[in-house]
């Protein structure tokens, strides 16, 4: 079989495996709070994610993808040896995919971006040495381990306090929920539109100014607020349900919010994080077609389909474990708490995109869930689970790098004469 064809087949297989890992682990960012809060069943979450993650990955996953992912490694050392770069990209995909499979099986929510970064660092160290790695970028990632969950936690804490003050602590929380939830729905539409415009659509070549992005976000927010009000007015509320739990109907109204957040976050996530799987695939395609090391390359439609399909497959097969950790095991979530966590995570992503701070969607969501838990007191948090999650974050880049090194050595021995 022709050498380039073997590289392309392996790129497709390993890219699908990496996308599977993204679905198994990272889709919990969009679905975990909705499932944990009881707004969606796991089956409904799988359906919503399948539609919106795939749509985001396929429609907005990218016409042009940077082949040297996130500028983590220099391309210049590979100009004279493009085959080594192609094999390195395969090793990075395999290393990151294997680590995501292990983490997902254990129920650890880790960063898919950091996993692929670890894979790239590992093969580059072995192939050309430490000089090829942009260590400043690695330092920024380490800083983000603290900054992103802390910022999201503070925002989530303040958001849930606002829900308590405006709704839950009032004499008639049900009427207050009907009054204020449309405003929260506006906030959902506004923030998630900005997530999509700033972060999700950056690969599609759509040129929208910052001012236009905010105008679009306001329009979407207003539309969803009106739609949400209409849905709430048609909602069947059972006064007797409030006898057992005073906020039963209030949480039912907030459950409507969670459906909006789940759809929006799934689309934004699919459109952005699919690049972690298809970026290295695009690099291999470019090298096999041109024989050169290019910084960017046109992306065939089949690669986007591959990424979208892999994400949905991973979520369906193994996504329940990470969803259970984030949505149920860190702290008890209700729709009002889940809403605060989801929007805090999305707000942090918007702030990070605007300021250039590298953040992980996974880390921001976990931080936001912690913030909501802290609003009820530290006793409401499962500290053992939180410790395991934090440890999994720390070892993600080294673990991805180690498996990538082993993969690179094996692939180089097999594929290079």
C-alpha positions in Angstrom: 0.0 0.0 0.0 1.3 3.5 -0.8 3.0 5.2 2.1 0.9 8.4 1.9 -2.3 6.4 1.8 -1.3 4.6 5.0 -0.7 8.0 6.7 -4.1 9.2 5.6 -5.9 6.1 6.9 -4.1 6.3 10.2 -5.0 10.0 10.5 -8.6 9.2 9.9 -8.7 6.4 12.4 -6.7 8.3 15.1 -8.7 11.5 14.5 -12.0 9.5 14.9 -10.6 8.1 18.2 -9.6 11.5 19.4 -13.1 12.9 18.5 -14.6 9.9 20.4 -12.5 10.9 23.4 -13.8 14.5 23.2 -17.4 13.2 23.1 -16.8 10.8 26.0 -15.2 13.4 28.2 -15.7 17.0 27.1 -19.4 17.0 26.1 -20.1 16.8 29.8 -19.3 20.6 29.7 -22.6 21.1 27.9 -24.8 18.4 29.3 -23.6 17.6 32.9 -25.4 20.4 34.7 -28.7 19.9 32.8 -28.7 16.1 33.6 -27.5 16.6 37.2 -30.2 19.2 37.8 -32.9 16.9 36.4 -33.8 19.3 33.6 -32.9 16.6 31.0 -32.8 12.8 31.3 -29.6 11.2 30.1 -31.4 10.0 27.0 -32.7 13.5 26.2 -29.2 14.9 26.8 -27.7 12.4 24.4 -30.2 13.5 21.7 -29.7 17.2 22.3 -25.9 16.8 22.2 -26.0 14.6 19.1 -27.9 17.2 17.2 -26.2 20.4 18.4 -22.6 19.0 18.9 -22.7 17.5 15.4 -24.2 20.7 13.9 -21.6 22.9 15.6 -18.7 20.6 14.5 -19.9 20.3 11.0 -21.2 23.9 10.2 -18.6 25.8 12.3 -15.8 23.4 12.8 -13.6 25.1 10.3 -12.8 25.8 6.7 -9.1 26.5 7.6 -7.6 24.8 10.6 -4.2 25.6 12.1 -2.1 22.4 11.7 0.4 23.3 14.4 -2.2 23.3 17.2 -2.3 26.5 19.4 1.2 27.4 18.5 2.6 24.9 21.0 5.4 23.6 18.8 7.6 25.4 16.2 7.2 24.2 12.6 10.6 25.2 11.4 12.5 22.2 12.7 10.3 19.9 10.6 10.7 21.7 7.3 13.4 19.2 6.2 11.5 16.2 7.7 7.8 16.6 7.1 7.3 12.8 7.5 8.4 13.1 11.1 5.8 15.8 11.7 3.1 13.7 10.1 4.0 10.7 12.3 4.2 13.1 15.3 0.7 14.3 14.7 -0.5 10.7 14.6 1.3 10.0 17.9 -0.2 13.2 19.5 -3.8 12.1 18.4 -3.2 8.6 19.7 -1.6 9.7 23.0 -4.3 12.3 23.7 -7.1 9.8 22.7 -5.8 7.1 25.0 -5.5 9.5 28.0 -9.1 10.7 27.3 -10.3 7.2 27.2 -8.7 6.4 30.6 -9.9 9.7 32.2 -13.5 9.1 30.9 -13.6 5.6 32.2 -12.6 6.9 35.6 -15.2 9.7 35.3 -12.5 12.5 35.5 -13.4 15.7 33.6 -10.2 16.7 32.0 -9.3 19.2 29.2 -9.2 17.8 25.7 -7.2 20.8 24.6 -4.6 20.1 27.3 -4.6 16.5 26.3 -3.6 17.2 22.7 -1.1 19.8 23.9 0.5 17.1 26.0 0.6 14.8 23.0 2.3 17.5 20.9 4.8 18.3 23.6 5.7 14.6 24.0 6.4 13.8 20.4 8.3 17.1 19.8 10.6 16.4 22.8 11.6 13.0 21.3 11.7 14.1 17.6 13.6 17.4 17.8 14.2 18.4 21.4 12.9 21.0 23.9 13.8 24.0 21.7 10.9 23.2 19.4 8.3 23.8 22.2 6.8 27.1 23.1 7.3 26.9 26.8 5.6 30.3 27.4 2.4 28.8 26.1 2.7 25.9 28.5 3.2 28.4 31.3 0.0 30.2 30.3 -1.9 26.9 30.4 -0.6 26.1 33.9 -1.8 29.6 35.0 -5.2 28.9 33.5 -5.6 25.9 35.9 -6.0 28.5 38.7 -7.5 31.5 36.8 -10.4 29.8 34.9 -12.0 27.8 37.7 -11.6 30.6 40.2 -13.2 33.2 37.9 -16.0 30.9 36.9 -16.6 30.0 40.6 -16.9 33.6 41.6 -19.3 34.4 38.8 -21.4 31.3 39.6 -21.5 32.2 43.3 -22.7 35.7 42.5 -25.3 34.5 40.0 -26.8 32.0 42.4 -26.9 34.6 45.1 -28.9 36.8 42.7 -31.3 33.9 42.2 -31.6 33.5 46.0 -32.2 37.3 46.6 -34.6 37.9 43.6 -36.5 34.6 43.7 -35.9 31.9 46.3 -36.0 34.1 49.5 -39.1 36.1 48.5 -42.6 35.5 50.0 -44.0 34.3 46.6 -41.0 32.7 44.8 -43.2 31.3 42.0 -44.5 34.7 40.8 -41.0 36.1 41.2 -39.6 33.3 39.1 -42.1 34.1 36.3 -41.0 37.7 36.5 -37.3 37.3 36.5 -36.6 34.0 34.6 -37.2 35.8 31.2 -34.4 38.2 32.1 -32.1 35.2 32.9 -33.1 33.6 29.6 -32.0 36.9 27.9 -28.7 36.5 29.7 -28.4 32.9 28.5 -29.1 33.9 24.9 -26.7 36.9 25.1 -23.8 35.0 26.7 -24.1 31.8 24.6 -24.3 33.9 21.4 -21.1 35.6 22.3 -19.5 32.2 23.1 -20.4 31.0 19.6 -19.4 34.2 17.8 -16.1 34.7 19.7 -15.0 31.1 20.2 -17.2 28.8 18.2 -17.3 30.4 14.8 -13.6 31.5 14.7 -12.7 28.7 12.2 -15.5 29.4 9.7 -14.1 32.5 8.1 -17.1 34.6 9.1 -16.0 38.2 9.6 -18.1 39.8 12.3 -16.9 42.8 14.2 -17.0 43.0 18.0 -19.8 45.6 17.8 -21.8 43.4 15.4 -21.3 40.4 17.7 -22.8 42.2 20.6 -25.8 43.4 18.5 -26.4 39.9 17.3 -26.2 38.6 20.9 -28.7 41.2 22.1 -31.1 40.3 19.3 -30.8 36.6 20.1 -31.2 37.2 23.8 -34.4 39.3 23.3 -35.9 36.6 21.0 -35.2 33.8 23.5 -36.5 35.9 26.4 -39.8 36.4 24.5 -39.9 32.7 23.6 -39.1 31.7 27.1 -41.9 33.9 28.5 -44.4 32.2 26.1 -43.2 28.8 27.2 -43.4 29.6 30.9 -47.0 31.0 30.5 -48.0 27.7 28.9 -46.2 25.6 31.5 -48.5 23.4 33.6 -47.7 24.1 37.3 -49.0 22.0 40.1 -49.5 24.0 43.4 -49.6 20.7 45.4 -46.0 19.9 44.4 -44.9 22.9 46.5 -46.2 21.3 49.6 -43.4 18.7 49.7 -40.8 21.1 48.3 -41.5 24.8 48.4 -39.5 25.5 45.2 -40.8 22.6 43.1 -42.6 24.8 40.5 -39.9 27.4 40.6 -37.3 24.8 39.7 -39.6 23.6 36.9 -39.4 27.1 35.4 -35.7 27.2 35.8 -35.6 23.8 34.1 -36.8 25.6 30.9 -33.6 27.7 31.2 -31.4 24.6 31.3 -32.7 23.4 28.0 -31.6 26.6 26.3 -28.2 26.5 28.0 -27.7 22.9 27.0 -28.4 23.5 23.3 -26.3 26.6 23.1 -23.3 25.2 24.9 -23.4 22.0 22.9 -23.3 24.0 19.6 -20.5 26.2 20.8 -18.5 23.3 22.2 -18.8 21.2 19.0 -17.8 24.1 16.8 -14.7 24.9 18.9 -13.3 21.7 20.4 -13.6 19.5 17.4 -10.4 21.3 16.2 -8.5 19.3 18.9 -9.3 16.2 16.8 -9.3 17.5 13.2 -6.3 20.0 13.5 -3.7 17.3 13.5 -5.6 15.3 10.8 -5.5 18.5 8.7 -1.7 18.6 9.2 -1.3 15.0 8.0 -3.5 15.7 4.9 -1.5 18.8 4.0 1.8 17.0 4.3 0.7 14.0 2.2 -0.7 16.3 -0.5 2.1 18.9 -0.7 5.1 17.3 1.0 5.6 20.5 2.9 5.0 21.7 6.4 2.2 24.3 6.2 0.8 26.4 9.0 -2.7 26.0 7.7 -4.5 24.0 5.1 -8.0 23.6 3.6 -10.1 21.1 5.4 -12.1 18.4 3.4 -15.7 18.0 4.4 -15.1 14.4 5.3 -12.9 15.4 8.1 -15.6 17.6 9.7 -18.0 14.7 9.3 -15.5 12.5 11.0 -15.1 14.9 13.9 -18.8 15.4 14.4 -19.6 11.7 14.2 -16.8 10.8 16.6 -18.0 13.3 19.2 -21.5 11.9 19.2 -20.3 8.3 19.3 -18.0 9.0 22.3 -20.8 10.7 24.2 -23.2 7.8 23.6 -20.7 5.1 24.6 -18.9 6.6 27.6 -20.2 10.1 28.3 -22.4 9.1 31.2 -19.4 8.7 33.6 -18.1 12.2 33.3 -21.6 13.7 33.3 -22.3 11.9 36.6 -19.1 13.3 38.1 -19.7 16.9 37.2 -23.5 16.9 37.4 -24.1 14.8 40.5 -21.0 13.9 42.5 -19.3 17.3 43.1 -22.4 18.9 44.7 -26.2 18.5 44.5 -27.6 20.5 41.6 -31.1 21.9 41.0 -32.1 23.7 37.8 -31.5 27.1 39.4 -28.0 26.1 40.6 -27.2 24.4 37.3 -28.2 27.5 35.3 -25.9 29.6 37.4 -23.0 27.2 36.9 -23.6 26.9 33.1 -23.8 30.6 32.5 -20.8 31.4 34.7 -18.8 28.9 32.7 -20.0 30.5 29.4 -19.3 34.0 30.7 -15.7 33.0 31.7 -15.1 31.7 28.2 -16.4 35.0 26.7 -14.1 37.0 29.0 -11.2 34.8 28.2 -11.8 35.0 24.5 -11.9 38.8 24.7 -8.8 39.1 26.8 -6.7 36.3 25.3 -6.4 34.3 28.5 -6.2 30.6 27.6 -8.9 28.7 29.5 -10.3 25.2 29.5 -14.1 24.9 29.2 -13.9 21.8 31.5 -12.0 23.7 34.2 -14.4 26.7 34.0 -17.5 24.5 34.4 -16.0 22.5 37.3 -15.1 25.8 38.9 -18.6 27.1 38.4 -20.2 24.0 40.0 -17.8 24.5 42.9 -18.9 28.2 43.2 -22.6 27.2 43.3 -21.8 24.6 46.0 -19.9 27.2 48.0 -23.0 29.4 48.0 -24.6 26.7 50.1 -21.6 26.1 52.3 -18.5 23.9 52.0 -20.3 21.0 53.6 -22.3 20.6 50.4 -19.2 19.8 48.4 -17.7 16.3 47.9 -14.1 17.1 48.7 -12.8 13.6 47.8 -14.2 13.9 44.3 -12.9 17.4 43.9 -9.4 16.3 45.0 -9.4 13.5 42.3 -10.6 16.0 39.6 -7.8 18.5 40.5 -5.2 15.7 40.4 -6.4 14.6 37.0 -5.9 18.1 35.7 -2.3 18.3 36.8 -1.4 15.0 35.2 -3.2 15.5 31.9 -0.3 17.2 30.0 2.4 14.8 31.3 0.1 11.8 30.7 -0.7 12.8 27.2 3.0 13.5 26.6 4.1 10.1 27.9 1.6 8.1 25.8 2.5 10.2 22.8 6.2 9.5 23.2 5.6 5.8 23.3 3.2 6.0 20.3 5.7 8.1 18.4 8.6 5.7 19.0 6.4 2.7 17.8 5.0 4.5 14.8 8.4 5.8 13.7 9.9 2.4 13.9 7.1 0.9 11.8 6.5 3.7 9.2 9.9 5.3 8.7 12.6 3.2 6.9 
